[in-house]
Every structure is written in C-alpha cells, then in structure tokens.
C-alpha cells in the first residue's frame, strides 16, 4: 500500500500531491492540508468503518476469552478489566497500536538491507558529534521540572518572550486544564503583545482521537482550580469544556483568527514505503533565535498530566538554537505550495451542510469533501475536511 498510512488504515488517495522536501530527503509531505486556515482534516467514513470492524473483532475475542474462565492472563499491554476503565476506548487504543506494529514490522521486513540503511541514517555526517553536544550543554543552563513547577516555569518563559514562541505538539488532551490554559489563554495573550506564535499539530493523533471519540463515554469531571502566579493572564477561555480533540483545535482556530498566531499540521510519509511519519517531538521554544533562548521539553505534551511519570526540563542557552532550527525545518516542510489543495477546497466550501449533524458523512472516493460541523456550545460553524481513503 503506497498511500499515507494513518494509524492502521489508508487515509489519503494516491492522486493527491505528495511533495519531496530537501531537508528530510527520506520523507514526503502532504503540505496541502495547510492550504486553508481553519480546516480540520478527519479520516474518511471508509477508514472509520475499517477500524471499527477491527475493534468489534477484538471486543468479541476478549469476551470469548473471559467466558473461558481460563487462568492464563493477557500480556501486560492489555491487562485486566477494571470497574473504572473505559473498555471500548482501551480496545480502540490496542487495535491502533497492534495494526501500527504490524505495518512497521512488514515495512522493516521488506527492506533489502535494513542494517546498512540504519547505519547510513545515523552516521557522523547526519548526527551531532558528542563533543559538539557536550559543549552545547556545558554552555546552557538546564533544570528539571516537576508537575508542580511546570506551569509556573512555562508562564514565566512565555511572558518573558519578546520575539517568538514555537510549539510542537504530539498528543492533545482536550480535558487537561493546563493544556487548555496554555493554548487558549496564555499563547493568545502573549501574541497580543507582539510575540509571533507558531503551533505545529500532529495530524495522525487528531485523526486517532477522532476515531476514538464515539467510544469515549466518560463524563467531563469538574476541574480543580488552576493556581496561577501573579501577573498571569486569567484562566478564562481555557475553562471551557470540550468533548473531543477536534473541538479544542476548532476553538483554537476560531479564537486565534486574525491574531499573531499561525498553526499547521504535520503530515508526512516515508518516501520508500509510504507509511506515515509521526512527529513525536514535544517542545516549546521561547525566543529560540536568540542566544539566551529558552526551551521546555521532555515527555509531556502541552503540559504534564496529574499522575504522569513523564519528566520535563527547561534549558536556556545556545542549545535552544538547535531546537529552533529543527522546528523551522519541520515548519518549512509543511508550507503549502501554490496550486495544491487550496483550489479544490474553495470549490467545495459551499457544499451542503451535514443534515443529520453526524461527524462522518459519505464522500466521493478520492475527492475532498468540505462540510460544516455545528458547534453545539457556541453555535459557530467550522469547516471539516474529510481525508478520502483509497
């Protein structure tokens, strides 16, 4: 399968323009997803149906296993059912991960000389030498962050920024108060003060969370109040409750329209095998183009979640320039080329609204379908772009 494989399924038609990029010669990007601001690309109905059939099979297999009353236990990645666990959502995660693992295994087995390819990809010419890295860290100040100190450090760095803030996001937790505060309150606040803000979303994660949304039956708990340091913008827009990652992204686009904030999706595939390349980079760069730039990075995404074991750090100095250069490369790779998808989106902008307000509607195979999804909270209508399957 040569089309872009989003977790476990084909989601992009081969006829759409994939572009080669010089800075990542082994990748191709579908930068046209960024041609029109405010579009939220989603998997096609065909792709969703394929995934849900796999979930149904996994669910039935698990029920059959439980009915056997066997003493054998599942592997640790599946574990045991618990009373407070959303079983369907967990099975959805496991199905996605299992299919991705199978695709990765098939891809590696298909390589004629994987050892040579791996060695060439990580040669001295392509990776910084240890001495170079040692000098950068010696000349930089680094401090580990805890769950309790993370938000205060982030706010301090954001309010001190005078030029740019660049944010690379992998996973997006739409119920997390800290993440919502950063995206909907703090970043718009500093942008209004003249700081240029760029946010790079990982599109595969948004697609995955969209597919899991119908299986998420958990209620939205009342949030604990955020304790913000003096001088911080208030927790206002971020206090809004969302039912999905797409709702949070849509709110971000609506709120930042016309502001000094630009957002793009990362959407790339391996040039040789066609599998999707996920951007797992999670970092926040403050004035990275300056010698005293600052970076917050680590295991957390926008912010650490309660009970998470992820470790984060803040580092200041010349090494921030390396983070900034890498972010610039990924950002530039997703710059839409003229004549890409923009024209086809414009032609479809006035297509019929989704009459039954369902998220997935039928679209022609290989065509882009632009529809309007009603926001039941604000009444605002935002465009959604279905990614056609092959």
Residue pairs with C-beta under 8 A, 6 or more apart in sequence:
1 10
1 274
1 390
2 14
2 274
3 10
3 11
3 12
3 13
3 14
3 274
3 390
4 10
4 11
4 12
4 18
4 30
4 267
4 269
4 274
4 275
4 276
5 11
5 103
5 269
5 274
5 275
5 276
6 12
6 43
6 47
6 203
6 204
6 207
6 208
6 276
6 387
7 96
7 99
7 100
7 204
7 207
7 208
7 276
8 50
8 51
8 54
8 95
8 96
8 99
8 100
8 103
9 43
9 47
9 50
9 51
9 99
9 389
10 47
10 389
10 390
11 43
11 44
11 47
11 207
11 387
11 388
11 389
12 30
12 387
12 388
12 390
13 365
13 366
13 388
13 389
13 390
14 390
15 366
16 30
16 32
16 341
17 30
17 32
17 337
17 340
17 341
18 28
18 29
18 30
18 269
19 28
19 29
19 30
19 31
19 337
20 27
20 28
20 271
21 27
21 28
21 29
21 332
21 333
23 329
23 332
23 333
24 268
24 329
24 333
25 271
26 121
26 270
26 271
26 272
27 268
27 269
27 270
27 271
27 277
27 333
28 268
28 269
28 270
28 271
29 267
29 268
29 269
29 333
29 334
30 267
30 268
30 269
31 267
31 333
31 334
31 335
31 336
31 337
31 340
32 336
32 337
32 340
32 341
32 342
33 39
33 41
33 203
33 265
33 267
33 336
33 341
33 385
34 264
34 265
34 334
34 335
34 336
35 336
35 340
35 341
35 342
35 345
36 341
36 342
36 345
36 346
36 383
37 253
37 257
37 263
38 253
38 254
38 257
38 382
38 383
39 345
39 370
39 383
39 384
39 385
40 206
40 246
40 249
40 250
40 253
40 373
40 382
40 383
40 384
40 385
41 203
41 206
41 207
41 265
41 267
41 385
41 386
41 387
42 206
42 207
42 210
42 246
42 359
42 360
42 384
42 385
42 386
42 387
43 51
43 207
43 210
43 211
43 386
43 387
43 389
44 360
44 363
44 386
44 387
44 388
44 389
45 360
45 361
45 362
45 363
45 386
46 365
46 389
47 211
47 387
47 389
48 211
48 360
50 389
51 92
51 95
51 96
51 211
54 95
54 99
55 88
55 91
55 92
55 95
55 215
58 91
58 94
58 95
59 88
59 91
62 91
65 74
66 81
73 80
74 80
77 94
77 97
78 94
81 87
86 215
86 216
86 217
86 218
88 215
88 217
89 212
89 215
89 216
89 218
92 211
92 212
92 215
93 212
96 208
96 211
103 275
104 275
107 270
107 273
107 275
108 114
110 273
111 117
120 126
128 322
136 317
136 318
136 319
136 322
137 319
139 317
139 318
139 319
140 315
140 316
140 317
140 318
140 319
140 320
141 315
141 316
141 317
142 313
142 314
142 315
142 316
143 313
143 314
143 315
144 311
144 312
144 313
145 153
145 296
145 298
145 304
145 312
145 313
145 314
147 304
147 306
147 308
150 178
150 296
150 300
150 303
150 304
150 312
151 178
151 181
151 226
151 228
151 303
152 229
153 296
153 314
154 182
154 186
154 284
154 296
154 303
155 186
155 228
155 229
155 232
156 229
157 284
157 286
157 294
157 296
157 314
158 165
158 182
158 186
158 187
158 190
158 286
159 190
159 231
159 232
160 286
160 294
161 190
161 195
161 286
161 287
162 195
162 287
163 195
163 196
163 287
163 289
163 290
164 195
164 196
164 197
164 198
164 285
164 286
164 287
164 288
164 289
165 187
165 190
165 195
165 196
165 197
165 198
165 284
165 285
165 286
165 287
166 197
166 198
166 200
166 284
166 285
166 288
166 324
166 327
166 331
167 187
167 197
167 198
167 199
167 200
167 283
167 284
167 285
167 302
168 200
168 279
168 281
168 282
168 283
168 284
168 327
168 330
169 199
169 200
169 201
169 202
169 282
169 301
169 302
170 202
170 205
170 278
170 279
170 280
170 281
170 282
170 301
171 202
171 205
171 301
172 179
172 201
172 205
172 206
172 209
172 245
172 248
172 249
172 301
172 302
173 179
173 301
173 302
173 305
174 180
174 209
174 242
174 243
174 244
174 245
174 247
174 248
175 220
175 221
175 241
175 242
176 302
176 303
176 305
177 223
177 224
177 226
177 235
177 238
177 239
178 226
178 302
178 303
178 304
179 301
179 302
179 303
180 238
180 239
180 240
180 242
180 248
181 226
181 228
181 235
181 238
182 238
182 302
182 303
183 199
183 238
183 248
183 252
183 302
184 237
184 238
184 240
184 251
184 252
184 255
185 233
185 234
185 235
185 236
185 237
185 238
186 232
186 233
187 197
187 199
187 256
187 261
188 237
188 255
188 256
188 259
188 261
189 233
190 197
191 197
191 256
191 259
191 260
191 261
192 259
192 260
194 260
195 260
196 260
196 262
197 260
197 261
197 262
198 261
198 262
198 263
198 264
198 327
198 331
199 252
199 261
199 262
199 263
199 264
200 263
200 264
200 265
200 266
200 279
200 327
200 330
200 331
200 334
201 249
201 263
201 264
201 265
201 266
202 265
202 266
202 278
202 279
202 280
203 265
203 266
203 267
204 267
204 276
204 278
205 245
205 278
206 245
206 246
206 249
206 265
207 387
209 244
209 245
209 246
210 244
210 245
210 246
210 359
213 243
213 244
213 245
213 246
213 359
214 359
216 244
220 241
220 243
223 239
225 235
226 235
228 234
228 235
237 251
237 255
240 251
240 377
242 248
242 251
246 384
247 375
247 377
250 373
250 375
250 382
252 263
253 263
253 382
254 378
254 380
254 382
256 263
264 331
264 334
264 335
265 334
266 279
266 330
266 334
267 334
268 276
268 277
268 279
268 333
269 275
269 276
269 277
270 276
270 277
279 330
281 326
281 327
281 330
282 297
282 298
282 299
282 300
282 301
283 295
283 296
283 297
283 323
283 327
284 295
284 296
284 297
285 293
285 294
285 295
285 320
285 323
285 324
285 327
286 293
286 294
286 295
286 296
286 320
287 293
287 294
287 320
288 295
288 320
288 321
288 323
288 324
288 327
289 321
289 324
290 320
291 317
291 318
291 321
292 316
292 317
293 316
293 317
293 320
293 321
293 324
294 314
294 315
294 316
294 320
295 314
295 315
295 316
295 319
295 320
295 323
296 312
296 313
296 314
297 312
297 313
297 315
297 323
298 310
298 311
298 312
298 313
299 308
299 309
299 310
299 311
299 312
300 308
300 310
300 312
304 310
304 312
336 342
341 368
344 368
345 368
345 370
345 383
345 385
348 368
348 369
348 370
349 370
349 383
351 369
351 370
351 371
352 371
353 371
353 372
353 374
353 381
354 361
354 371
354 372
354 373
354 374
357 373
357 374
359 373
360 386
361 369
361 371
361 386
363 369
363 386
363 388
364 388
365 388
365 389
365 390
366 388
366 390
367 388
368 385
368 386
368 388
369 385
369 386
369 388
370 383
370 384
370 385
371 383
371 384
371 386
372 381
372 382
372 383
372 384
373 381
373 382
373 384
374 381
375 381
375 382
